[in-house]
């Protein structure tokens, strides 16, 4: 692994307008410098609206996700559930979003420019929010999100012209049309064609069914092509499957949706990674390394630092399924085969049985 992806939470960095928290900045400085020193590429996720910049939602909620001096991904209300239909101010569009990106009252533009200016020499990839289809993360409209993406793109490029801007990773299954709505809005913006339609990479999250890494990536690519925006790579910025049969956690399969045994989770790594090659995914990010702070258990590594089978599968994938000159994919009855041609070890094939009965493949 040579990539890491982490949140850069606005409410923690600028808890009051124009009052940047030096201690939190110092924590991010340490994180970025340590990863950079280890030769890691980084994706910084820019998200959450501080109370003072919010346009909607409940303010003053328990800041459980923001009171630690290490980066966390929870919204302020994550540990204090809201009444049905209520939203947190952290998920609302920021004030001034429709002003020019560099207007002093466009607070999102100022935040993005400040952060990218500080870290853009080391962090070269910036993701604009996370899973905007989900009201937990984003309570604005798809049009509001398109504007957030545009302002974020302009501010990022002004601070770091050679940085890469990602669409906020799509939750996708909550609304499979959402990204099309965003692209439709951008296709009508006269500024967008001269600026790569204000994003460099489409980012998507696909979980639990390894075939999605092929089928749904192709569907998204086809959906993007409708808008004639040129060739934008697709990155799988989250994928994985939680395990239920691990005595170190909670081995009750009825508590988890779309979960797997530990051996199935290992197979998922191999199958999804092979399918990602076949569908020409630009980058593959497995979610996640460990189980810390999660109520579902996706980790390659348990919190006691012992390894699950999926960790070894990840090692196999990153050792053998590398650097092909081209990739083919085909089925024969219930069997699926992905072949990587021209790897450092020659032709490497991945074969699996998609049925629930054993058989023989020739």
ABEGO torsion letter per residue (X at the ends): XABBBBBBBAAAABABBGBBBAAAAAAAAAAAAAAAAAGBBBBBBBBEBBAAABABEBBGBBAAAAABABBBABBAAAABBBBBGBBBAAABBBBGAABBAABAABAAAAAAAAAAAAAAAABABBBBEBGAABAAABABBAAAAAAAAAAAAAAAAAABAABBBBBBBBAGAABAAAAAAAAAAAAABAAAAAAGGGBABBBBBBBGBAAAAAAAAAAAAAAAAAAGAEBBBBBBABBEBBBAABAABBBBAAABBGBBBAAAAAAAAAAAAAAAAAAGBABBBBOBABABGBABBABABBAAGBBBAAAAAAAAAAAABBGBABBBBBBBEABBBBBBBGBAAEBBBBBBBABABBBBBX
